[in-house]
Amino acid sequence: MSKKERELIGHIGVDAGCVQIGDPCYTHGKAGDWTEYCNTVLSKMDEVRVGGGLRPPGQCYKARKNFAQIPYDMGHEGKAIVVGSGYGDGVYPVTVTRNDDGRIASVLVTFIDDKGNHPNHCDILPRV
């Protein structure tokens, strides 16, 4: 497959400093304690692996893992992936590539562009 051009399909708003990728039927389809779920996800992202061991959150920001694989209730991988959003909260562009049949082949959320810029498009948000 040849390299396809990226198509801007919209923007994603971030207010928790992270984005989750997963089937919403599994992550939001069951009744549960949403605050507990968020705290679990954020603590997994904040684990720091230095010298082969884990350190408490916040001790070494640059060494943070800054992602988390969320397992299904039975323990196997695949429920969701959560990643930190570059420099934090904002509104970020979402682009896709398509295969020759027009199906979406990949999705990209750009938190920091190739020039090191933070493409935070807060100007598209309505003012309240």
Backbone as CSV, one residue per row, in Angstrom:
resi,resn,N_x,N_y,N_z,CA_x,CA_y,CA_z,C_x,C_y,C_z
1,MET,0.859,-1.186,0.000,0.000,0.000,0.000,0.894,1.235,0.000
2,SER,0.635,2.156,-0.886,1.413,3.387,-0.948,1.008,4.324,0.184
3,LYS,1.916,5.239,0.487,1.627,6.190,1.557,0.480,7.102,1.134
4,LYS,-0.528,7.196,1.971,-1.708,8.008,1.685,-1.596,9.339,2.411
5,GLU,-2.271,10.328,1.871,-2.320,11.623,2.553,-3.235,11.534,3.760
6,ARG,-2.902,12.295,4.774,-3.732,12.353,5.979,-4.905,13.283,5.735
7,GLU,-6.065,12.868,6.213,-7.304,13.635,6.075,-7.739,14.091,7.463
8,LEU,-7.901,15.395,7.643,-8.377,15.920,8.917,-9.857,15.576,9.050
9,ILE,-10.206,14.837,10.127,-11.607,14.454,10.322,-12.246,15.196,11.483
10,GLY,-11.454,15.953,12.231,-12.006,16.710,13.341,-10.961,16.971,14.409
11,HIS,-11.447,17.296,15.591,-10.588,17.605,16.735,-11.116,16.885,17.960
12,ILE,-10.214,16.587,18.887,-10.605,15.938,20.131,-10.233,16.845,21.294
13,GLY,-11.211,17.069,22.182,-10.977,17.888,23.360,-10.436,17.047,24.497
14,VAL,-9.442,17.578,25.193,-8.815,16.876,26.315,-8.888,17.760,27.543
15,ASP,-9.436,17.218,28.621,-9.530,17.954,29.878,-8.984,17.140,31.048
16,ALA,-8.451,15.943,30.754,-7.882,15.090,31.799,-6.399,14.845,31.557
17,GLY,-5.849,15.478,30.518,-4.440,15.288,30.208,-4.145,13.959,29.536
18,CYS,-5.196,13.243,29.091,-4.989,11.956,28.437,-6.167,11.636,27.522
19,VAL,-5.942,10.677,26.623,-6.949,10.220,25.670,-7.034,8.708,25.755
20,GLN,-8.252,8.176,25.671,-8.461,6.730,25.705,-8.898,6.248,24.335
21,ILE,-8.309,5.120,23.917,-8.704,4.457,22.676,-9.243,3.089,23.068
22,GLY,-10.474,2.822,22.733,-11.069,1.532,23.057,-12.524,1.507,22.673
23,ASP,-13.093,0.334,22.684,-14.502,0.157,22.359,-15.342,0.722,23.509
24,PRO,-16.152,1.760,23.249,-16.929,2.361,24.335,-17.929,1.405,24.975
25,CYS,-18.310,0.347,24.274,-19.231,-0.625,24.873,-18.587,-1.351,26.047
26,TYR,-17.259,-1.479,26.023,-16.564,-2.161,27.108,-16.108,-1.212,28.201
27,THR,-15.750,0.000,27.837,-15.228,0.918,28.853,-16.316,1.744,29.514
28,HIS,-17.435,1.944,28.839,-18.489,2.781,29.399,-19.846,2.090,29.439
29,GLY,-19.907,0.845,28.983,-21.190,0.165,28.873,-21.709,-0.463,30.152
30,LYS,-20.842,-0.591,31.173,-21.272,-1.212,32.426,-21.389,-0.156,33.512
31,ALA,-22.346,-0.363,34.385,-22.475,0.544,35.525,-21.259,0.371,36.423
32,GLY,-20.775,1.455,36.956,-19.611,1.368,37.833,-19.248,2.740,38.347
33,ASP,-18.208,2.775,39.117,-17.740,4.015,39.706,-16.758,4.676,38.742
34,TRP,-17.215,5.695,38.019,-16.400,6.371,37.017,-15.160,6.997,37.640
35,THR,-15.283,7.590,38.818,-14.136,8.211,39.479,-13.081,7.161,39.803
36,GLU,-13.507,6.007,40.284,-12.561,4.928,40.593,-11.834,4.478,39.327
37,TYR,-12.574,4.337,38.220,-11.973,3.937,36.946,-10.914,4.954,36.519
38,CYS,-11.258,6.224,36.562,-10.312,7.278,36.165,-9.078,7.272,37.057
39,ASN,-9.246,7.126,38.347,-8.103,7.093,39.259,-7.192,5.904,38.973
40,THR,-7.767,4.750,38.651,-6.978,3.569,38.315,-6.167,3.807,37.051
41,VAL,-6.820,4.356,36.024,-6.138,4.625,34.765,-4.996,5.616,34.976
42,LEU,-5.266,6.719,35.660,-4.240,7.745,35.854,-3.082,7.223,36.699
43,SER,-3.350,6.371,37.673,-2.253,5.825,38.476,-1.389,4.882,37.653
44,LYS,-1.986,4.121,36.735,-1.206,3.251,35.860,-0.314,4.074,34.937
45,MET,-0.812,5.220,34.481,-0.025,6.079,33.596,1.113,6.752,34.338
46,ASP,0.961,6.940,35.631,1.932,7.693,36.416,3.050,6.815,36.982
47,GLU,2.978,5.503,36.726,4.047,4.637,37.206,5.352,5.059,36.547
48,VAL,6.411,5.046,37.306,7.713,5.439,36.783,8.642,4.237,36.866
49,ARG,9.216,3.881,35.754,10.144,2.756,35.723,11.565,3.305,35.629
50,VAL,12.255,3.282,36.744,13.629,3.761,36.809,14.449,2.703,37.527
51,GLY,15.549,2.264,36.925,16.397,1.263,37.556,15.694,-0.055,37.795
52,GLY,14.734,-0.406,36.951,14.060,-1.684,37.062,12.911,-1.721,38.058
53,GLY,12.699,-0.639,38.804,11.631,-0.640,39.794,10.653,0.488,39.570
54,LEU,9.554,0.446,40.282,8.554,1.505,40.190,8.802,2.537,41.274
55,ARG,8.605,3.785,40.948,8.706,4.850,41.936,7.346,5.490,42.089
56,PRO,7.098,6.138,43.213,5.803,6.784,43.417,5.531,7.849,42.352
57,PRO,4.255,8.071,42.012,3.898,9.088,41.028,4.454,10.457,41.395
58,GLY,4.838,11.217,40.364,5.246,12.601,40.557,6.710,12.802,40.882
59,GLN,7.481,11.739,41.151,8.887,11.921,41.512,9.754,12.291,40.326
60,CYS,9.385,11.820,39.161,10.242,12.052,37.996,9.360,12.190,36.758
61,TYR,8.825,13.372,36.529,7.835,13.593,35.475,8.315,13.101,34.112
62,LYS,9.564,13.428,33.747,10.045,13.070,32.412,10.185,11.568,32.214
63,ALA,10.307,10.814,33.285,10.463,9.363,33.174,9.127,8.632,33.234
64,ARG,8.040,9.373,33.389,6.729,8.720,33.475,6.465,7.875,32.251
65,LYS,5.817,6.773,32.489,5.421,5.896,31.392,4.454,6.625,30.473
66,ASN,3.488,7.317,31.039,2.539,8.170,30.338,1.628,7.434,29.357
67,PHE,1.399,6.147,29.620,0.390,5.383,28.893,-0.033,4.235,29.792
68,ALA,-1.169,3.644,29.478,-1.629,2.494,30.248,-2.411,1.557,29.343
69,GLN,-2.132,0.261,29.461,-2.931,-0.776,28.812,-3.982,-1.189,29.832
70,ILE,-5.251,-1.008,29.506,-6.333,-1.352,30.422,-6.850,-2.741,30.052
71,PRO,-6.751,-3.690,30.979,-7.202,-5.052,30.664,-8.717,-5.190,30.811
72,TYR,-9.246,-6.217,30.163,-10.641,-6.590,30.375,-10.805,-7.062,31.816
73,ASP,-12.034,-7.179,32.269,-12.312,-7.617,33.632,-11.702,-8.993,33.938
74,MET,-11.552,-9.835,32.910,-10.973,-11.166,33.112,-9.444,-11.137,33.129
75,GLY,-8.847,-9.954,32.847,-7.398,-9.809,32.970,-6.610,-9.760,31.680
76,HIS,-7.192,-10.099,30.543,-6.432,-10.073,29.293,-6.461,-8.679,28.655
77,GLU,-5.434,-8.394,27.857,-5.284,-7.069,27.255,-6.343,-6.804,26.194
78,GLY,-6.563,-5.518,25.917,-7.394,-5.147,24.797,-8.571,-4.255,25.096
79,LYS,-8.883,-4.028,26.362,-10.049,-3.201,26.689,-9.838,-1.767,26.229
80,ALA,-8.667,-1.223,26.510,-8.382,0.157,26.099,-6.902,0.454,26.269
81,ILE,-6.474,1.488,25.580,-5.154,2.092,25.748,-5.416,3.542,26.123
82,VAL,-4.708,4.040,27.113,-4.807,5.445,27.501,-3.415,6.044,27.361
83,VAL,-3.331,7.199,26.702,-2.045,7.873,26.509,-2.138,9.314,26.971
84,GLY,-1.038,9.825,27.481,-0.955,11.231,27.845,-1.019,12.098,26.603
85,SER,-1.535,13.309,26.753,-1.752,14.194,25.599,-0.656,15.248,25.476
86,GLY,0.565,14.808,25.322,1.670,15.735,25.076,1.890,16.674,26.239
87,TYR,1.490,17.943,26.060,1.656,18.946,27.104,0.402,19.145,27.940
88,GLY,-0.626,18.295,27.732,-1.797,18.371,28.598,-3.092,18.696,27.893
89,ASP,-3.935,19.451,28.591,-5.285,19.751,28.119,-5.269,20.612,26.865
90,GLY,-6.341,20.503,26.101,-6.477,21.313,24.894,-7.387,20.641,23.897
91,VAL,-7.329,21.107,22.661,-8.099,20.549,21.557,-7.109,20.205,20.457
92,TYR,-7.085,18.950,20.047,-6.045,18.446,19.158,-6.626,17.908,17.854
93,PRO,-5.890,18.082,16.726,-6.366,17.584,15.434,-6.282,16.062,15.342
94,VAL,-7.312,15.493,14.698,-7.370,14.050,14.463,-7.395,13.839,12.953
95,THR,-6.430,13.059,12.453,-6.353,12.772,11.020,-6.415,11.266,10.802
96,VAL,-6.793,10.883,9.582,-6.847,9.471,9.207,-6.167,9.276,7.860
97,THR,-5.763,8.027,7.605,-5.405,7.602,6.255,-6.422,6.537,5.871
98,ARG,-6.625,6.388,4.581,-7.589,5.397,4.085,-6.893,4.415,3.148
99,ASN,-7.398,3.181,3.099,-6.851,2.213,2.161,-7.471,2.449,0.788
100,ASP,-7.130,1.607,-0.159,-7.622,1.787,-1.530,-9.131,1.643,-1.648
101,ASP,-9.770,0.977,-0.679,-11.225,0.826,-0.674,-11.937,1.971,0.041
102,GLY,-11.154,2.928,0.571,-11.749,4.051,1.272,-11.984,3.799,2.751
103,ARG,-11.582,2.627,3.243,-11.742,2.321,4.673,-10.634,3.006,5.470
104,ILE,-10.939,3.392,6.706,-9.927,4.026,7.552,-8.870,2.991,7.902
105,ALA,-7.613,3.336,7.584,-6.486,2.437,7.828,-5.718,2.818,9.089
106,SER,-5.687,4.111,9.412,-4.995,4.551,10.633,-5.601,5.851,11.122
107,VAL,-5.422,6.082,12.416,-5.897,7.307,13.062,-4.703,7.917,13.787
108,LEU,-4.563,9.235,13.704,-3.479,9.926,14.390,-4.026,11.154,15.102
109,VAL,-3.737,11.259,16.396,-4.031,12.467,17.156,-2.682,13.146,17.366
110,THR,-2.548,14.384,16.924,-1.276,15.090,17.034,-1.285,15.982,18.263
111,PHE,-0.484,15.581,19.269,-0.336,16.366,20.492,0.847,17.328,20.366
112,ILE,1.903,16.890,19.697,3.098,17.698,19.448,3.489,17.437,18.003
113,ASP,3.597,18.479,17.182,3.889,18.267,15.768,5.379,18.011,15.530
114,ASP,5.740,17.793,14.256,7.119,17.460,13.892,8.125,18.555,14.231
115,LYS,7.648,19.781,14.414,8.529,20.904,14.749,8.597,21.152,16.252
116,GLY,7.939,20.290,17.026,7.942,20.438,18.476,6.874,21.384,18.993
117,ASN,6.000,21.834,18.100,4.923,22.734,18.501,3.763,21.957,19.107
118,HIS,3.021,22.644,19.936,1.843,22.088,20.607,0.626,22.610,19.849
119,PRO,0.070,21.805,18.902,-1.026,22.302,18.062,-2.362,22.329,18.785
120,ASN,-2.409,23.066,19.884,-3.595,23.150,20.729,-4.517,24.208,20.131
121,HIS,-5.609,23.767,19.574,-6.507,24.664,18.864,-7.660,25.127,19.746
122,CYS,-7.356,25.756,20.857,-8.405,26.205,21.776,-9.287,27.289,21.159
123,ASP,-8.810,27.939,20.104,-9.594,28.991,19.485,-10.851,28.463,18.790
124,ILE,-10.960,27.131,18.577,-12.167,26.609,17.932,-13.274,26.333,18.943
125,LEU,-12.947,26.436,20.234,-13.959,26.186,21.258,-14.897,27.383,21.416
126,PRO,-16.187,27.121,21.584,-17.097,28.230,21.822,-16.845,28.849,23.203
127,ARG,-16.974,30.130,23.301,-16.793,30.822,24.575,-18.114,30.838,25.330
128,VAL,-18.067,30.515,26.616,-19.292,30.533,27.435,-19.166,31.535,28.546
